[in-house]
Amino acid sequence: MQLLLLSSSREGDTGYLEHARAWIADHIGQRELLFVPFAGVAIDWDDYTQRVQAALSPIGIRVDGIHRAQDARAAIDGAQAIAIGGGNTFHLLKALYDRQLVEVIRHRVQGGMPYLGWSAGSNVAAPTICTTNDMPIVQPASFDALNLVPFQINPHYNDWTPPNFHGETRAERLTEFLAANPDRRVVALREGSALRRTGTALKLLGQHPALLFEHGREMQTLTGPELGSRLFL
């Protein structure tokens, strides 16, 4: 499989997908990109697709929105590469189930079609969406997702706690998830970082280490060379 899973669409004050253009160019090449905008809730899907097209035009990638296709399943079957953007993960997964696209996407990606995701699009690459940061504004048929990696993903990871904040931290939330699901593992990605999978090789991209959460163990810091051997066991 060929996966590029971004934590976020931006890093700091950079432009949309600007920090990841070199990674995306290397990953997608000159293939035409089929874009899935279903995570967008308060944005028109044509506008969302145009935003992605504008961001990727400097690297010569042409983008087409799946929502414009008369037959979404056929569009995926014929796609050269697929990208799923950020937004609300529950809204995204519900739309995929409603259109019967989960198995179709999984089959094509397992067969070698390049996959690009950011934020919600990275969440759905995991076995389930249960480690998303999003509010469940709709109810998908299942929390089971594309299962393209054997671990959960938590994008936009941040361990900053505001003054006088009395709620759970992100780390505490992930610890709760693992207490209820002790057989799972969670990789937390800070903004600006990404995971790239080629076959069973897994590389961390960006300037920040990833964090690995496992039930009953201390949180561990992961760097690029460790990921393949640690996370595919």
Backbone as a ProteinNet text record, in pm:
[ID]
protein_1_A
[PRIMARY]
MQLLLLSSSREGDTGYLEHARAWIADHIGQRELLFVPFAGVAIDWDDYTQRVQAALSPIGIRVDGIHRAQDARAAIDGAQAIAIGGGNTFHLLKALYDRQLVEVIRHRVQGGMPYLGWSAGSNVAAPTICTTNDMPIVQPASFDALNLVPFQINPHYNDWTPPNFHGETRAERLTEFLAANPDRRVVALREGSALRRTGTALKLLGQHPALLFEHGREMQTLTGPELGSRLFL
[TERTIARY]
83.2	0	86.8	30.3	99.6	12.5	49.7	-29.6	54.1	-7.1	51.3	-56.1	-33.6	-133.2	-82.8	-139.4	-99.2	-181.3	-115.5	-189.3	-281.7	-238.7	-312.6	-291	-378.5	-365.8	-269.4	-230.1	-137.1	-39.1	71.6	163.5	193	160.9	182.4	99.5	165.1	93.4	115.7	152.7	172.1	37.6	42.1	-78.4	-133.5	-250.8	-320.7	-237.6	-203.5	-123.4	17.5	56.2	186.1	301.9	292.5	402.8	424	320.4	326.3	342.1	358.1	360	468.8	588	697	665.6	609.7	571.1	464	363.3	253.3	303.1	390.2	444.9	518.7	595.7	670.9	577.4	469	375.6	280.8	226.9	125.8	186.6	298	357.9	267.6	250.5	166.4	29.5	-8.8	-140.1	-251.3	-366.5	-486.1	-541.5	-585.8	-626.4	-778.5	-840.1	-982.9	-999.2	-1066.4	-1077.6	-1214.7	-1213	-1334.5	-1354.9	-1453.9	-1472	-1575.6	-1617.1	-1733.6	-1716.2	-1592.3	-1572.7	-1611.2	-1621	-1659.9	-1808.2	-1839.1	-1977.4	-2026.2	-1949.2	-1989	-1923.1	-1875.2	-1813.1	-1875.9	-1901.8	-1953.2	-1846.8	-1888.1	-1791.2	-1719.9	-1784.9	-1714.4	-1605.3	-1638	-1539.3	-1423.3	-1455.4	-1351	-1257.1	-1315.8	-1233.8	-1145.4	-1199.7	-1121.2	-1006.1	-1029.1	-922.5	-806.5	-841.1	-737	-666.3	-744.6	-683.8	-586.9	-625.7	-538.2	-410.4	-422.3	-304.4	-207.9	-260.5	-175.6	-138.1	-196.9	-160.6	-11.8	54.3	197.6	283.5	233.1	311.1	250.5	161.8	113.7	12.4	-59.1	-157.7	-297.3	-370.1	-507.9	-601.8	-701.2	-792.2	-935	-1005.8	-1146.7	-1225	-1340.4	-1419.5	-1510	-1509.9	-1592.7	-1740.9	-1777.1	-1918.1	-1977.2	-1892.1	-1939.3	-1964.6	-1920.2	-1932.1	-2075.1	-2125.4	-2257	-2256	-2143.7	-2128.9	-1999.8	-2012.8	-1894.4	-1811	-1876.1	-1801.6	-1718.7	-1778.7	-1704.9	-1590.4	-1610.3	-1503.8	-1384.2	-1410.4	-1301.1	-1233.3	-1312.3	-1254.4	-1160.8	-1191.4	-1109.6	-1006.4	-997	-907.9	-761.7	-675.7	-531.4	-477.3	-537.8	-499.7	-619.9	-626.9	-741.3	-692.7	-764.3	-734.2	-862.8	-854.6	-968.6	-927.8	-1003.3	-966.7	-1022	-983.7	-1022	-1158.1	-1201.3	-1332.9	-1385.9	-1511.1	-1569.5	-1563.8	-1497.7	-1474.2	-1603	-1696.1	-1823.8	-1904.3	-1907.6	-1977.3	-1914.6	-1783.4	-1710.5	-1744.9	-1732.7	-1753.8	-1899.4	-1992.6	-2133.6	-2155.5	-2096.7	-2112.1	-2051.9	-1939	-1878	-1966.3	-2022	-2111.6	-2240.8	-2297.6	-2422.9	-2408.2	-2290.1	-2265.1	-2198.4	-2181.3	-2121.6	-1981.8	-1899.4	-1766.6	-1652.1	-1680	-1571	-1493.5	-1563.6	-1495.5	-1430.4	-1492.3	-1436.9	-1302.8	-1299	-1173.2	-1068	-1105.5	-1009.8	-949.7	-1033.4	-987	-887.4	-918.9	-829	-696	-701.1	-577.3	-493.5	-557.1	-482.4	-419.9	-479.8	-425.2	-316.8	-284	-171.2	-203.7	-331.9	-364.2	-317.6	-241.8	-194.6	-310.5	-295.2	-395.2	-330.6	-399.8	-357.1	-469.9	-438.4	-539.4	-480.8	-567	-523.8	-637.4	-599	-694.1	-798.8	-925.8	-1029	-993.5	-928.1	-886.5	-779.5	-702.5	-607.6	-677.4	-773.2	-849.9	-913.4	-976.8	-1048.7	-955.3	-826.1	-731.2	-704.6	-741.2	-719.2	-828	-815.5	-920.8	-1056.9	-1059.8	-1184.2	-1158.9	-1266.6	-1252.8	-1262.5	-1247.8	-1274.3	-1171.9	-1063.3	-965.3	-961.6	-1070.5	-1083.5	-1105.4	-1078.3	-1104.8	-1242.3	-1317.2	-1436.1	-1560.7	-1658.4	-1788.5	-1873.5	-1945.7	-2028.9	-2158.8	-2150.1	-2265.8	-2365.3	-2319.7	-2406.8	-2361.8	-2443.5	-2411.1	-2388.4	-2263.2	-2238.1	-2288.7	-2298.6	-2346.5	-2256.9	-2128.9	-2032	-1917.8	-1844	-1720.8	-1602.7	-1621.3	-1515.2	-1482.2	-1352.2	-1308.4	-1233.6	-1140.1	-1076.4	-975.5	-919.9	-827.9	-707.1	-644.4	-527.9	-396.3	-402.9	-287.6	-337	-249.8	-294.2	-290.7	-317	-316.7	-410.2	-454.9	-538.6	-452.8	-515.7	-445.6	-518	-440.7	-495.2	-422.4	-486.2	-422.5	-430.1	-359.5	-362.2	-325.2	-239.9	-211.1	-145.7	-194.4	-142.5	-150	-41	-41.9	-40.3	-70.8	-78.6	-209	-201.5	-319.3	-337.4	-450.2	-471.7	-480.1	-447.4	-464.4	-610.3	-627.6	-761	-847.7	-786.3	-860.2	-875.1	-999.1	-1023.9	-1079.4	-1078.8	-1121.6	-1006	-1035.3	-931.5	-835.1	-708.9	-611.1	-627.8	-564.6	-569.5	-510.9	-399.8	-338	-433	-506.2	-601.8	-716	-762	-866.7	-819.8	-698	-645.2	-623.4	-584.3	-569.5	-704.4	-811.1	-945.8	-984.2	-954.4	-984	-914.9	-788.9	-713.3	-760.3	-808.6	-864.4	-987.4	-1064.9	-1183.1	-1151	-1034.4	-993.3	-846	-813.2	-672.7	-590.6	-656.2	-582.2	-540	-580.5	-547.7	-420.3	-363.6	-253.7	-291.8	-240.5	-272.2	-143.3	-131.7	-21.3	-76.2	-20.7	-61.3	36.9	-16.6	65.1	45.9	154.4	146.6	127.4	72.4	49.3	181.2	172.2	291	364.2	321.8	387.3	297.9	354	280.3	342.5	264.5	312.7	308.1	413.2	412.2	436.4	340.9	352.9	377.7	479.4	506	522.8	423.6	424.5	413.4	511	514.5	619.1	678.3	771.6	691.4	722.5	649.5	749.2	733.6	826.9	750.9	809.9	754.8	817.2	733.1	778.9	753.3	836.6	820.2	920.6	908.5	1006.8	970.9	851.1	805.8	802.5	842.2	825.2	677.6	645.2	510.9	508.8	389.2	372.5	292.4	337.1	269	205.4	74.9	-0.3	-41.3	-10.6	-51.3	-104.3	-200.2	-261.4	-158.1	-153.7	-66.9	78.8	111.9	251.2	263.2	383.3	410.4	405.1	361.3	362.2	504.5	520.3	652.5	667.9	787.3	818.6	875.9	824.2	868.8	933.2	1039.6	1102.2	1101.3	1132.7	1120.3	1174.7	1300.1	1356.8	1289.2	1216.7	1157.5	1023.3	954.8	812.9	780.8	854.7	822.3	828.3	933.8	950.7	858	820.6	739.7	590.7	542.2	398.2	336.1	415.3	358.5	377.2	417.1	428.9	291.5
-120.2	0	125.4	230.1	357.9	464.5	502	595.8	716.3	834.6	954.3	1015.5	1011.9	1051	1173.3	1288.8	1415	1440.8	1494.3	1532.4	1649.6	1741	1866.4	1919.2	2011.1	2073.6	2191.6	2234.1	2347.5	2319.9	2389.2	2393	2539.9	2582.1	2722.2	2814	2915.8	3012.5	2988.7	2865.7	2833.3	2827.7	2831.2	2820.1	2678.7	2664.2	2536.5	2428.3	2323.1	2209.4	2248.7	2372.5	2420.7	2342.6	2314	2245.2	2103.8	2048.4	1908	1891.8	2000.8	1990	1896.5	1906.1	1820	1673.7	1644.9	1507.4	1457.4	1543.3	1504.2	1483.5	1571.2	1557.3	1425.1	1388.8	1263.3	1143.4	1158.2	1047.5	1027.1	1135.1	1126.2	1131.1	1201.4	1217.7	1301.2	1258.3	1330.7	1265	1181.6	1118.1	1220.2	1194.9	1274.1	1228.5	1323.9	1295.9	1306.1	1197.8	1198.9	1242	1355.5	1413.1	1385.7	1343.1	1313.9	1426.4	1515.7	1631.8	1611.7	1486.1	1460.4	1501.9	1524	1572.1	1718.4	1789.4	1929.4	1943.2	2016.5	2033.7	2174.9	2273.5	2414	2475.7	2393.3	2441.9	2370.1	2442.7	2383.8	2289.4	2172.3	2072.8	2115.5	2192.2	2248.3	2344.9	2429.3	2523.6	2449.4	2343.8	2264.8	2204.1	2147.4	2086.6	2191.1	2309.7	2417.4	2460.5	2459.3	2493.9	2394.4	2266.5	2163.8	2177.5	2201.4	2220	2337	2448.3	2564.7	2535.7	2456.2	2424	2332.2	2244.3	2143.8	2179.6	2285.3	2328.2	2357.9	2420.5	2447.6	2322.7	2205.6	2082.6	1997.8	2059.1	1995	1884.3	1882.6	1777.3	1829.6	1754.2	1788.5	1717.6	1790.4	1739.9	1739.1	1628.8	1620.3	1571	1630.4	1593.9	1475.3	1378.9	1259.6	1293	1400.8	1439.4	1478.9	1505.4	1542.2	1419.9	1304.3	1182.6	1129.1	1082.5	1019.5	887.4	817.9	688.6	694.2	716.3	733	605.3	491.1	364.7	345.9	377.6	366.7	467.4	586	686.4	635.3	568.1	512	398.2	314.5	203.3	253.1	370.8	423.3	525.7	555	661.5	619.7	718.5	695.9	710	798.3	821.6	886.1	873.9	927.8	1008.1	1116.2	1198.6	1221.9	1214	1243.3	1355.4	1466.2	1585.5	1589.2	1693.6	1709.4	1774.1	1776.8	1828	1746.3	1706	1625.3	1477.3	1398.1	1258	1177	1208.1	1135.7	1162.1	1287.9	1324	1254.3	1247.6	1180.9	1033	963.3	819.1	784.8	863.8	840.4	851.3	953.1	970.3	853	802	686.2	562.8	539.9	425.3	443.2	562.4	586.7	558.8	582.4	561.9	427.8	345.8	211.4	218.3	309	332.5	279.7	237.2	196.5	79.1	-25.8	-143.6	-115.2	-29.8	2	74.1	172.9	245	151.6	73.8	-18.6	-112.9	-167.4	-262.7	-197.7	-76.2	-9.9	27	74.3	114.4	-8.3	-114.1	-237.2	-291.9	-257.8	-300.8	-210.5	-102.4	-18.6	123.1	161.1	299.7	393.3	498.9	591	658.6	669.6	731.8	847.9	961.6	1081.2	1123.5	1147.8	1195.3	1299.1	1389.3	1481.5	1496.9	1505.4	1522.4	1412	1442.4	1339	1231.6	1271.6	1174.7	1080.4	1121.3	1030	944.6	1004.1	926.1	803.4	819.1	706.5	600.7	628.9	526.4	424.3	454.6	366.2	258.5	162.8	60.9	118.5	220.3	286.2	436.5	513.2	657.7	698	603.3	629.7	719.6	753.4	844.7	978.5	1011.4	1145	1247.3	1372.9	1482.8	1545.4	1495.8	1564.2	1532.5	1622	1601.6	1510.3	1414.1	1323.6	1390.1	1475.8	1553.1	1469.5	1355.8	1258.4	1120.4	1018.6	882.7	794	753.9	662.6	522	439.4	301.9	223.6	258.2	191.6	288.1	266.8	340.7	275.4	154.9	88.1	167.7	184.7	269.5	186.6	247.6	182.1	75.2	85.7	-17	-36.2	73.8	69.5	65.8	91.9	76.5	1.5	-72.4	-154.8	-82.7	46.9	125.3	244.4	296.7	415.7	540.1	645.3	771.5	883.7	970.5	1092.8	1211.5	1279	1395.6	1518.1	1621.9	1750.5	1733.8	1638.6	1614.7	1736.6	1771	1886.1	1855.9	1876.1	1851.2	1980.8	2093.8	2220.8	2228.4	2273.1	2288	2434.6	2495.8	2637.9	2659.6	2778.9	2810.1	2791.9	2737.3	2717.4	2619.1	2534.1	2430.2	2308.9	2259	2148.7	2024.1	2022.5	1903.6	1807.6	1697.2	1598.4	1651	1616.9	1647.3	1546.7	1574.3	1479.5	1344.8	1347	1221.7	1142.4	1212.1	1143.2	1082.6	1152.5	1098.7	970.7	972.4	854.4	739.3	771.4	667.7	604.1	685.1	631.7	536.8	576.9	490.2	355.4	357.5	232.9	148.9	212.9	137	58.9	117	49.6	-43.1	-21.5	-100.8	-138.7	-225.5	-249.7	-317.8	-371.8	-437.6	-340.2	-214.2	-114.6	-39	26.4	120.7	249.7	361.1	491.4	565.4	613.4	701	843.1	931.2	1071.4	1153.2	1233.7	1312.8	1460.7	1528.4	1673.4	1739.4	1861.9	1933.3	1954.3	1938.8	1952.7	1822.7	1715.3	1586	1493.3	1382	1288.2	1150.1	1051	915	877.7	811.6	760.6	610	537.7	392.1	349.4	265.7	201	52.7	-27	-166.9	-175.8	-242.7	-247.1	-152.7	-68.7	33	156.7	211.5	326.8	431.7	552.3	660.9	780	844.6	967.3	1086.5	1178.4	1297.5	1420.5	1521.1	1644.2	1657.6	1767.1	1801.1	1747.9	1692.9	1652.7	1500.3	1446.1	1302.7	1269	1143.3	1093.7	1037.1	1017	958.7	831.3	728.8	599.7	575.2	551.8	519.7	373	298	159.1	137.4	48.1	24.7	-30.2	29.6	-18.8	16.7	101	139.3	291.1	338.2	480.6	526.3	648.9	706.9	705.8	665.9	654.4	752	804	892.6	810.7	833.5	759.8	854.9	809.6	883.4	795.4	856.2	788.6	648.3	623.4	490.3	380.8	415.7	314.3	263.2	338.8	314.1	181.6	145.4	22.2	-99.8	-112.6	-230	-227.9	-108	-98.6	-118	-66.4	-54.1	-159	-241.9	-348.4	-485.4	-489.4	-616.5	-672.1
0	0	0	-54.2	-61.4	5.6	127.3	205.6	245.6	240.9	298.8	387.9	519.8	618.6	694.3	662.8	723.7	850	951.9	1071.3	1043.8	957	938.1	797.1	757	625.1	625.9	745.9	758.9	872.3	867.9	981.6	1011.3	1133.9	1168.9	1080.6	1024.4	941.6	792.7	754.5	612.7	541.3	408.3	328.3	328.1	269	268.8	198.6	269.8	223.7	179	203.6	156	218.1	347.7	415.3	362.6	298.2	255.3	104.4	31.1	-114.8	-166.5	-110.4	-158.5	-130.3	-12.8	19.4	-76.6	-103.2	-190.4	-333.2	-379.9	-514.8	-529.4	-428.9	-433.4	-425.9	-350.4	-328.6	-446.5	-500.8	-605.7	-745.4	-759.7	-892	-981.7	-1105.4	-1201.5	-1218.4	-1123.7	-1131.9	-1109.1	-1169.3	-1140.4	-1006.1	-926.4	-788.7	-775.8	-730.6	-700.3	-554.9	-534.2	-401.1	-340.6	-212.9	-137.4	-35.8	-57	30.1	139.8	165.1	249.5	395.3	440.5	578	592.3	481.8	486	518.6	621.7	666	638.4	674.6	657.8	535.4	444.4	321.4	203.1	95.7	-26.9	-84.3	-128.6	-174.2	-302.3	-387.6	-503.9	-458.5	-360.7	-308.1	-241.7	-170.6	-103.7	-207.4	-311.9	-417	-484.4	-505.3	-566.5	-475.6	-346.1	-251.1	-263.1	-272.3	-285.1	-419.5	-526.3	-657.9	-658.4	-597.9	-592.8	-515.7	-409.8	-329	-401.9	-487.5	-552.9	-696	-750.7	-886.9	-902.1	-801	-817	-836.5	-799.7	-820.6	-932.4	-1011.4	-1133.5	-1114.8	-1004.1	-978.8	-1012.2	-1092.8	-1127.7	-1030.7	-980.6	-877.8	-931.2	-907.3	-943.3	-822.6	-794	-677.4	-704.1	-613.5	-630	-627.1	-560.5	-551.2	-685.7	-783.5	-916.9	-1004.6	-961.1	-1041.4	-1037.9	-1150.6	-1153.8	-1078.5	-1082.6	-1014.5	-933	-801.8	-717.2	-710.7	-708.6	-703.6	-830.6	-943.9	-1069.5	-1074.4	-1016.1	-1013.4	-933.9	-822.4	-742.7	-818.2	-881.9	-958.3	-1067.2	-1123.6	-1231.8	-1190.4	-1060.7	-1013.2	-1018.8	-1043.1	-1038.6	-897	-818.3	-678.5	-611.1	-478.3	-405.3	-285.6	-256.3	-139	-62	70.7	156.8	251.1	245.1	319.5	460.3	532.4	671.4	687.8	811.5	847.8	964.5	956.8	1062.8	1025.8	1108.7	1077.5	1076.6	1165.1	1168.8	1041.5	999.5	876.6	756.9	754.3	647	640.4	752.5	750.3	719.3	770.4	737.2	587.5	525.3	380.5	304.4	350.2	284.2	296.5	414.9	432.7	353.7	357.1	285.3	136.1	82.2	-60.9	-89.1	13.4	0.4	-61.8	-7	-63.9	22.5	145	234.9	176.6	138.4	84.2	-49.8	-129.9	-262.1	-247.5	-157.9	-135.1	-77.2	23.4	84.6	-19.1	-104.2	-205.9	-301.7	-348.5	-442.1	-376.9	-252.4	-185.1	-151.3	-108.3	-82.5	-210	-323.6	-452.2	-506.6	-433.8	-472.7	-513.5	-520	-555.1	-444.9	-475.6	-371.6	-299	-168	-80.9	-8.5	-10.2	61.7	153.6	281	374.1	467.2	513.8	619.4	719.4	847.4	956.2	951.5	923.2	915.8	813.9	705.7	604.5	652.9	753.5	817.5	922.5	993	1090.6	1027.2	909.9	850.2	792.3	784.5	741.8	851.2	974.2	1088.4	1093.8	1185.7	1198	1234.1	1321.6	1358.9	1366.9	1382	1398.5	1545.1	1636.6	1778.5	1846.9	1778.6	1837.6	1763.1	1694.8	1636.7	1747.2	1716.6	1809.9	1786.2	1687.8	1640.9	1723.5	1713.8	1776.8	1687.8	1745.8	1665.7	1621.7	1520.5	1476.1	1396.3	1343.5	1277.4	1322.2	1293.4	1335.3	1213.3	1189.2	1077.2	1109.4	1008.3	1026.5	1121.6	1124.5	1211.2	1236.6	1345.3	1368	1296	1243.5	1169.1	1043.9	1018	907.3	802.3	730.8	617	656.4	777.5	829.1	736.3	700.1	612	688.8	818.5	908	1032.3	1100.6	1213.5	1347.8	1347.7	1471.5	1454.7	1566.2	1565.3	1541.5	1491.2	1466.4	1540.6	1604	1662.3	1600.1	1502.1	1440.2	1530.8	1494.2	1564.6	1712.5	1743.3	1885	1948.5	2067.6	2140.5	2289.2	2359.9	2504.3	2584.4	2517.4	2588.7	2667.1	2791.4	2875.4	2911.4	2874	2905.4	3056	3102.6	3244.9	3287.8	3406.6	3465.9	3388.6	3307.3	3235.2	3325.6	3340	3432.1	3363.2	3231	3158.8	3136	3066.7	3038.3	2930.5	2945.2	2842	2728.1	2615.8	2504.2	2545.5	2617.7	2662.4	2751.8	2838.1	2925.5	2845.1	2743.1	2656.7	2586.5	2536	2468	2565.3	2688	2791.2	2822.3	2825	2845	2731.5	2608.2	2493.9	2509.2	2549.6	2562.4	2680.3	2785.7	2897.9	2852.5	2761.5	2709.6	2593.1	2529.1	2412.2	2427.6	2523.6	2558.6	2449.2	2348.1	2239.7	2130.3	2141	2039.2	2074.5	1973.6	1991.8	1921.2	1970.6	1913.2	1880.7	1758.5	1719.4	1711.9	1792.5	1796.4	1713.6	1622.2	1529.8	1557	1581.2	1597.4	1460.9	1462	1337.4	1262.1	1130.7	1047.6	1023.5	1089.8	1070.6	989.6	945.2	861.4	871.8	836	821.3	674.2	626.2	489.7	492.5	437.3	431.5	287.7	267.9	140.4	170.2	135.2	176.3	327.7	390.3	536.3	594.1	509.3	557.7	597.5	714	765	811.1	758.3	787.8	843.7	942.5	998.4	928	879.5	809.9	895.3	881.5	957.1	1068.7	1143.6	1246.5	1385.7	1401.5	1534.2	1547.6	1661.6	1684.8	1700.6	1676	1703.8	1845.6	1896.6	2029.9	2018	2087.3	2086.7	2222.1	2220.2	2340.8	2335.3	2442.8	2456.7	2597.7	2610.1	2740.3	2839.4	2956	3062.5	3047.1	2950.2	2928	2928.5	2959.1	2950.9	2805.2	2784.7	2651.3	2597	2470.8	2410.8	2294.3	2277.9	2167.3	2052.4	1932.1	1814.9	1715	1653.8	1545	1421	1306.8	1177.8	1168.9	1205.6	1186.3	1268.2	1374.3	1459.8	1410.5	1327.7	1308.8	1242.4	1136.5	1066.9	1156.2	1233.7	1319.1	1438.5	1486.5	1607.3	1581.1	1470.2	1452.1	1361.7	1298.7	1216.3	1278.8	1405.8	1475.9	1507.4
[MASK]
+++++++++++++++++++++++++++++++++++++++++++++++++++++++++++++++++++++++++++++++++++++++++++++++++++++++++++++++++++++++++++++++++++++++++++++++++++++++++++++++++++++++++++++++++++++++++++++++++++++++++++++++++++++++++++++++++++++++++

